[in-house]
Amino acid sequence: MKKNYDYIQFTNGYGNERPVFIAKYLGYSVANEDKTYSNGLVVKGEKIVIKFGEITEKRNI
């Protein structure tokens, strides 16, 4: 079941004094992203990009 959100909260760390901001949520996208390292190792994975707009609230920043 897909959920729709209007805002998203970003938090860094733990406790009451941690920095927080809330922004308008504009959706997300998923893309395949393979990473090749200098030793030849290839790691296959996905990249998730969260899109957000105007920051509506900031705390402890």
PDB file as gemmi writes it, atoms N, CA and C in Angstrom:
CRYST1    1.000    1.000    1.000  90.00  90.00  90.00 P 1                      
ATOM      1  N   MET A   1       0.849  -1.186   0.000  1.00  0.00           N  
ATOM      2  CA  MET A   1       0.000   0.000   0.000  1.00  0.00           C  
ATOM      3  C   MET A   1       0.892   1.246   0.000  1.00  0.00           C  
ATOM      4  N   LYS A   2       0.708   2.098  -0.965  1.00  0.00           N  
ATOM      5  CA  LYS A   2       1.500   3.323  -1.080  1.00  0.00           C  
ATOM      6  C   LYS A   2       0.938   4.390  -0.152  1.00  0.00           C  
ATOM      7  N   LYS A   3       1.853   5.092   0.543  1.00  0.00           N  
ATOM      8  CA  LYS A   3       1.450   6.180   1.431  1.00  0.00           C  
ATOM      9  C   LYS A   3       1.854   7.502   0.817  1.00  0.00           C  
ATOM     10  N   ASN A   4       1.046   8.516   1.010  1.00  0.00           N  
ATOM     11  CA  ASN A   4       1.362   9.867   0.562  1.00  0.00           C  
ATOM     12  C   ASN A   4       1.684  10.737   1.766  1.00  0.00           C  
ATOM     13  N   TYR A   5       2.731  11.516   1.646  1.00  0.00           N  
ATOM     14  CA  TYR A   5       3.161  12.388   2.729  1.00  0.00           C  
ATOM     15  C   TYR A   5       3.232  13.825   2.228  1.00  0.00           C  
ATOM     16  N   ASP A   6       2.990  14.763   3.113  1.00  0.00           N  
ATOM     17  CA  ASP A   6       3.113  16.175   2.773  1.00  0.00           C  
ATOM     18  C   ASP A   6       4.468  16.736   3.191  1.00  0.00           C  
ATOM     19  N   TYR A   7       5.000  16.255   4.330  1.00  0.00           N  
ATOM     20  CA  TYR A   7       6.252  16.768   4.891  1.00  0.00           C  
ATOM     21  C   TYR A   7       7.132  15.604   5.316  1.00  0.00           C  
ATOM     22  N   ILE A   8       8.438  15.890   5.402  1.00  0.00           N  
ATOM     23  CA  ILE A   8       9.401  14.890   5.855  1.00  0.00           C  
ATOM     24  C   ILE A   8      10.317  15.547   6.889  1.00  0.00           C  
ATOM     25  N   GLN A   9      10.662  14.796   7.929  1.00  0.00           N  
ATOM     26  CA  GLN A   9      11.518  15.321   9.003  1.00  0.00           C  
ATOM     27  C   GLN A   9      12.882  14.653   8.913  1.00  0.00           C  
ATOM     28  N   PHE A  10      13.939  15.454   8.918  1.00  0.00           N  
ATOM     29  CA  PHE A  10      15.309  14.975   8.940  1.00  0.00           C  
ATOM     30  C   PHE A  10      15.885  15.255  10.322  1.00  0.00           C  
ATOM     31  N   THR A  11      16.476  14.235  10.935  1.00  0.00           N  
ATOM     32  CA  THR A  11      17.028  14.343  12.282  1.00  0.00           C  
ATOM     33  C   THR A  11      18.461  13.821  12.260  1.00  0.00           C  
ATOM     34  N   ASN A  12      19.370  14.529  12.951  1.00  0.00           N  
ATOM     35  CA  ASN A  12      20.757  14.102  13.025  1.00  0.00           C  
ATOM     36  C   ASN A  12      21.099  13.786  14.469  1.00  0.00           C  
ATOM     37  N   GLY A  13      21.203  12.501  14.798  1.00  0.00           N  
ATOM     38  CA  GLY A  13      21.626  12.104  16.134  1.00  0.00           C  
ATOM     39  C   GLY A  13      20.478  11.739  17.045  1.00  0.00           C  
ATOM     40  N   TYR A  14      20.770  11.757  18.345  1.00  0.00           N  
ATOM     41  CA  TYR A  14      19.834  11.355  19.382  1.00  0.00           C  
ATOM     42  C   TYR A  14      19.731  12.447  20.436  1.00  0.00           C  
ATOM     43  N   GLY A  15      18.722  12.367  21.277  1.00  0.00           N  
ATOM     44  CA  GLY A  15      18.580  13.295  22.391  1.00  0.00           C  
ATOM     45  C   GLY A  15      17.755  14.514  22.039  1.00  0.00           C  
ATOM     46  N   ASN A  16      17.505  15.338  23.044  1.00  0.00           N  
ATOM     47  CA  ASN A  16      16.635  16.505  22.882  1.00  0.00           C  
ATOM     48  C   ASN A  16      17.299  17.671  22.157  1.00  0.00           C  
ATOM     49  N   GLU A  17      18.619  17.707  22.094  1.00  0.00           N  
ATOM     50  CA  GLU A  17      19.331  18.836  21.496  1.00  0.00           C  
ATOM     51  C   GLU A  17      19.793  18.548  20.076  1.00  0.00           C  
ATOM     52  N   ARG A  18      19.342  17.463  19.477  1.00  0.00           N  
ATOM     53  CA  ARG A  18      19.771  17.103  18.126  1.00  0.00           C  
ATOM     54  C   ARG A  18      19.208  18.073  17.090  1.00  0.00           C  
ATOM     55  N   PRO A  19      19.919  18.341  16.004  1.00  0.00           N  
ATOM     56  CA  PRO A  19      19.396  19.206  14.953  1.00  0.00           C  
ATOM     57  C   PRO A  19      18.296  18.498  14.154  1.00  0.00           C  
ATOM     58  N   VAL A  20      17.258  19.266  13.824  1.00  0.00           N  
ATOM     59  CA  VAL A  20      16.094  18.743  13.112  1.00  0.00           C  
ATOM     60  C   VAL A  20      15.633  19.793  12.112  1.00  0.00           C  
ATOM     61  N   PHE A  21      15.196  19.333  10.928  1.00  0.00           N  
ATOM     62  CA  PHE A  21      14.455  20.241  10.057  1.00  0.00           C  
ATOM     63  C   PHE A  21      13.328  19.482   9.378  1.00  0.00           C  
ATOM     64  N   ILE A  22      12.260  20.197   9.080  1.00  0.00           N  
ATOM     65  CA  ILE A  22      11.088  19.639   8.422  1.00  0.00           C  
ATOM     66  C   ILE A  22      10.926  20.365   7.097  1.00  0.00           C  
ATOM     67  N   ALA A  23      10.699  19.595   6.029  1.00  0.00           N  
ATOM     68  CA  ALA A  23      10.591  20.170   4.691  1.00  0.00           C  
ATOM     69  C   ALA A  23       9.410  19.561   3.947  1.00  0.00           C  
ATOM     70  N   LYS A  24       8.946  20.265   2.949  1.00  0.00           N  
ATOM     71  CA  LYS A  24       7.888  19.790   2.065  1.00  0.00           C  
ATOM     72  C   LYS A  24       8.413  18.575   1.313  1.00  0.00           C  
ATOM     73  N   TYR A  25       7.672  17.484   1.323  1.00  0.00           N  
ATOM     74  CA  TYR A  25       8.060  16.239   0.652  1.00  0.00           C  
ATOM     75  C   TYR A  25       7.550  16.248  -0.784  1.00  0.00           C  
ATOM     76  N   LEU A  26       8.456  16.045  -1.739  1.00  0.00           N  
ATOM     77  CA  LEU A  26       8.103  16.078  -3.157  1.00  0.00           C  
ATOM     78  C   LEU A  26       8.196  14.709  -3.825  1.00  0.00           C  
ATOM     79  N   GLY A  27       8.502  13.671  -3.062  1.00  0.00           N  
ATOM     80  CA  GLY A  27       8.584  12.324  -3.613  1.00  0.00           C  
ATOM     81  C   GLY A  27       9.995  11.778  -3.580  1.00  0.00           C  
ATOM     82  N   TYR A  28      10.165  10.642  -4.260  1.00  0.00           N  
ATOM     83  CA  TYR A  28      11.485  10.023  -4.313  1.00  0.00           C  
ATOM     84  C   TYR A  28      11.634   9.272  -5.625  1.00  0.00           C  
ATOM     85  N   SER A  29      12.865   8.909  -5.936  1.00  0.00           N  
ATOM     86  CA  SER A  29      13.135   8.085  -7.107  1.00  0.00           C  
ATOM     87  C   SER A  29      14.159   7.025  -6.732  1.00  0.00           C  
ATOM     88  N   VAL A  30      14.119   5.915  -7.465  1.00  0.00           N  
ATOM     89  CA  VAL A  30      15.049   4.811  -7.251  1.00  0.00           C  
ATOM     90  C   VAL A  30      15.738   4.525  -8.576  1.00  0.00           C  
ATOM     91  N   ALA A  31      17.062   4.413  -8.530  1.00  0.00           N  
ATOM     92  CA  ALA A  31      17.822   4.123  -9.739  1.00  0.00           C  
ATOM     93  C   ALA A  31      18.862   3.046  -9.433  1.00  0.00           C  
ATOM     94  N   ASN A  32      19.121   2.195 -10.414  1.00  0.00           N  
ATOM     95  CA  ASN A  32      20.193   1.221 -10.257  1.00  0.00           C  
ATOM     96  C   ASN A  32      21.522   1.952 -10.332  1.00  0.00           C  
ATOM     97  N   GLU A  33      22.412   1.608  -9.430  1.00  0.00           N  
ATOM     98  CA  GLU A  33      23.722   2.248  -9.424  1.00  0.00           C  
ATOM     99  C   GLU A  33      24.773   1.208  -9.102  1.00  0.00           C  
ATOM    100  N   ASP A  34      25.610   0.909 -10.078  1.00  0.00           N  
ATOM    101  CA  ASP A  34      26.703  -0.030  -9.871  1.00  0.00           C  
ATOM    102  C   ASP A  34      27.977   0.757  -9.599  1.00  0.00           C  
ATOM    103  N   LYS A  35      28.737   0.297  -8.631  1.00  0.00           N  
ATOM    104  CA  LYS A  35      29.992   0.960  -8.251  1.00  0.00           C  
ATOM    105  C   LYS A  35      31.139   0.012  -8.552  1.00  0.00           C  
ATOM    106  N   THR A  36      32.103   0.467  -9.343  1.00  0.00           N  
ATOM    107  CA  THR A  36      33.282  -0.326  -9.662  1.00  0.00           C  
ATOM    108  C   THR A  36      34.488   0.292  -8.965  1.00  0.00           C  
ATOM    109  N   TYR A  37      35.187  -0.517  -8.188  1.00  0.00           N  
ATOM    110  CA  TYR A  37      36.349  -0.052  -7.431  1.00  0.00           C  
ATOM    111  C   TYR A  37      37.634  -0.341  -8.193  1.00  0.00           C  
ATOM    112  N   SER A  38      38.720   0.285  -7.774  1.00  0.00           N  
ATOM    113  CA  SER A  38      40.000   0.179  -8.477  1.00  0.00           C  
ATOM    114  C   SER A  38      40.540  -1.250  -8.503  1.00  0.00           C  
ATOM    115  N   ASN A  39      40.125  -2.093  -7.562  1.00  0.00           N  
ATOM    116  CA  ASN A  39      40.593  -3.479  -7.548  1.00  0.00           C  
ATOM    117  C   ASN A  39      39.728  -4.392  -8.414  1.00  0.00           C  
ATOM    118  N   GLY A  40      38.735  -3.816  -9.135  1.00  0.00           N  
ATOM    119  CA  GLY A  40      37.890  -4.584 -10.028  1.00  0.00           C  
ATOM    120  C   GLY A  40      36.581  -5.054  -9.409  1.00  0.00           C  
ATOM    121  N   LEU A  41      36.433  -4.889  -8.110  1.00  0.00           N  
ATOM    122  CA  LEU A  41      35.202  -5.295  -7.437  1.00  0.00           C  
ATOM    123  C   LEU A  41      34.040  -4.438  -7.937  1.00  0.00           C  
ATOM    124  N   VAL A  42      32.943  -5.085  -8.289  1.00  0.00           N  
ATOM    125  CA  VAL A  42      31.735  -4.380  -8.729  1.00  0.00           C  
ATOM    126  C   VAL A  42      30.635  -4.661  -7.722  1.00  0.00           C  
ATOM    127  N   VAL A  43      30.056  -3.603  -7.173  1.00  0.00           N  
ATOM    128  CA  VAL A  43      28.954  -3.725  -6.225  1.00  0.00           C  
ATOM    129  C   VAL A  43      27.702  -3.192  -6.902  1.00  0.00           C  
ATOM    130  N   LYS A  44      26.693  -4.049  -7.007  1.00  0.00           N  
ATOM    131  CA  LYS A  44      25.439  -3.653  -7.639  1.00  0.00           C  
ATOM    132  C   LYS A  44      24.476  -3.223  -6.547  1.00  0.00           C  
ATOM    133  N   GLY A  45      23.773  -2.136  -6.780  1.00  0.00           N  
ATOM    134  CA  GLY A  45      22.848  -1.655  -5.766  1.00  0.00           C  
ATOM    135  C   GLY A  45      21.870  -0.651  -6.327  1.00  0.00           C  
ATOM    136  N   GLU A  46      21.111  -0.077  -5.429  1.00  0.00           N  
ATOM    137  CA  GLU A  46      20.136   0.936  -5.792  1.00  0.00           C  
ATOM    138  C   GLU A  46      20.448   2.232  -5.078  1.00  0.00           C  
ATOM    139  N   LYS A  47      20.148   3.321  -5.737  1.00  0.00           N  
ATOM    140  CA  LYS A  47      20.316   4.655  -5.163  1.00  0.00           C  
ATOM    141  C   LYS A  47      18.919   5.240  -4.979  1.00  0.00           C  
ATOM    142  N   ILE A  48      18.614   5.646  -3.765  1.00  0.00           N  
ATOM    143  CA  ILE A  48      17.322   6.263  -3.470  1.00  0.00           C  
ATOM    144  C   ILE A  48      17.556   7.758  -3.273  1.00  0.00           C  
ATOM    145  N   VAL A  49      16.830   8.567  -4.026  1.00  0.00           N  
ATOM    146  CA  VAL A  49      16.944  10.021  -3.939  1.00  0.00           C  
ATOM    147  C   VAL A  49      15.640  10.567  -3.386  1.00  0.00           C  
ATOM    148  N   ILE A  50      15.715  11.238  -2.237  1.00  0.00           N  
ATOM    149  CA  ILE A  50      14.543  11.856  -1.621  1.00  0.00           C  
ATOM    150  C   ILE A  50      14.488  13.307  -2.088  1.00  0.00           C  
ATOM    151  N   LYS A  51      13.341  13.707  -2.615  1.00  0.00           N  
ATOM    152  CA  LYS A  51      13.175  15.076  -3.129  1.00  0.00           C  
ATOM    153  C   LYS A  51      12.370  15.879  -2.112  1.00  0.00           C  
ATOM    154  N   PHE A  52      12.905  17.034  -1.740  1.00  0.00           N  
ATOM    155  CA  PHE A  52      12.152  17.883  -0.821  1.00  0.00           C  
ATOM    156  C   PHE A  52      12.231  19.327  -1.260  1.00  0.00           C  
ATOM    157  N   GLY A  53      11.234  20.102  -0.823  1.00  0.00           N  
ATOM    158  CA  GLY A  53      11.137  21.502  -1.201  1.00  0.00           C  
ATOM    159  C   GLY A  53      11.447  22.418  -0.040  1.00  0.00           C  
ATOM    160  N   GLU A  54      10.608  23.394   0.151  1.00  0.00           N  
ATOM    161  CA  GLU A  54      10.796  24.432   1.161  1.00  0.00           C  
ATOM    162  C   GLU A  54      10.944  23.841   2.562  1.00  0.00           C  
ATOM    163  N   ILE A  55      11.941  24.336   3.293  1.00  0.00           N  
ATOM    164  CA  ILE A  55      12.115  23.957   4.701  1.00  0.00           C  
ATOM    165  C   ILE A  55      11.154  24.809   5.520  1.00  0.00           C  
ATOM    166  N   THR A  56      10.274  24.135   6.262  1.00  0.00           N  
ATOM    167  CA  THR A  56       9.234  24.847   6.997  1.00  0.00           C  
ATOM    168  C   THR A  56       9.563  25.041   8.464  1.00  0.00           C  
ATOM    169  N   GLU A  57      10.487  24.248   8.993  1.00  0.00           N  
ATOM    170  CA  GLU A  57      10.826  24.373  10.425  1.00  0.00           C  
ATOM    171  C   GLU A  57      12.254  23.891  10.653  1.00  0.00           C  
ATOM    172  N   LYS A  58      12.999  24.595  11.541  1.00  0.00           N  
ATOM    173  CA  LYS A  58      14.347  24.216  11.943  1.00  0.00           C  
ATOM    174  C   LYS A  58      14.406  24.266  13.455  1.00  0.00           C  
ATOM    175  N   ARG A  59      15.120  23.278  14.039  1.00  0.00           N  
ATOM    176  CA  ARG A  59      15.349  23.275  15.493  1.00  0.00           C  
ATOM    177  C   ARG A  59      16.790  22.879  15.774  1.00  0.00           C  
ATOM    178  N   ASN A  60      17.415  23.579  16.702  1.00  0.00           N  
ATOM    179  CA  ASN A  60      18.778  23.281  17.168  1.00  0.00           C  
ATOM    180  C   ASN A  60      19.803  23.297  16.034  1.00  0.00           C  
ATOM    181  N   ILE A  61      19.606  24.182  15.085  1.00  0.00           N  
ATOM    182  CA  ILE A  61      20.559  24.298  13.969  1.00  0.00           C  
ATOM    183  C   ILE A  61      21.359  25.571  14.146  1.00  0.00           C  
TER     184      ILE A  61                                                      
END                                                                             
